[in-house]
Amino acid sequence: MQLTIDIPDDVAKRLEAAGGDLSRRAIEAFALEEYKRGQLTKPQLRRLLGFATRDALDGFLKARGIFDSYSLDDLARERHDLERLGF
């Protein structure tokens, strides 16, 4: 699917002056918002943004202050698994 966004010329010029590819910035902003809302999974986000590796996507997310949630339950589960394996 291809989307088209109409932006007034003066606004577009101002946004372009801020640097970077405006189309890329728009898709990144849209994709990040949908990811934060839970509408996209990490694999879907990676495909949408064209990252070749999970590490590249993780770097992109971290640069924007978006980190995976990691709860105390996650920590307890990992500790239990490690103990069970003898670590």
LINSUL-V146392 format. One record per residue. N is the residue number from 1. RES is the residue in one letter. PHI is phi in whole degrees, 0 to 359 (none if undefined). PSI is psi in whole degrees, 0 to 359 (999 if undefined). Layout:
N&RES&PHI&PSI + N&RES&PHI&PSI
This chain:
1&M&none&143 + 2&Q&241&133 + 3&L&249&147 + 4&T&237&135 + 5&I&241&127 + 6&D&269&122 + 7&I&234&131 + 8&P&304&144 + 9&D&306&316 + 10&D&294&323 + 11&V&290&318 + 12&A&299&318 + 13&K&298&319 + 14&R&295&316 + 15&L&294&319 + 16&E&294&327 + 17&A&294&337 + 18&A&290&346 + 19&G&102&159 + 20&G&81&166 + 21&D&284&116 + 22&L&299&321 + 23&S&297&317 + 24&R&295&317 + 25&R&299&322 + 26&A&293&315 + 27&I&292&323 + 28&E&296&315 + 29&A&297&316 + 30&F&297&312 + 31&A&297&316 + 32&L&298&317 + 33&E&298&316 + 34&E&293&325 + 35&Y&295&314 + 36&K&297&328 + 37&R&281&354 + 38&G&85&12 + 39&Q&274&342 + 40&L&234&140 + 41&T&275&168 + 42&K&300&315 + 43&P&299&321 + 44&Q&293&318 + 45&L&298&317 + 46&R&300&316 + 47&R&294&316 + 48&L&299&321 + 49&L&269&354 + 50&G&77&28 + 51&F&277&135 + 52&A&283&333 + 53&T&227&161 + 54&R&295&324 + 55&D&299&320 + 56&A&297&318 + 57&L&294&316 + 58&D&300&319 + 59&G&297&318 + 60&F&300&314 + 61&L&294&315 + 62&K&296&324 + 63&A&296&339 + 64&R&254&12 + 65&G&74&25 + 66&I&250&115 + 67&F&241&152 + 68&D&297&144 + 69&S&283&139 + 70&Y&218&110 + 71&S&265&171 + 72&L&297&328 + 73&D&296&321 + 74&D&298&315 + 75&L&298&314 + 76&A&298&319 + 77&R&296&317 + 78&E&293&320 + 79&R&299&316 + 80&H&299&315 + 81&D&297&318 + 82&L&294&319 + 83&E&297&319 + 84&R&297&329 + 85&L&273&358 + 86&G&93&17 + 87&F&259&999
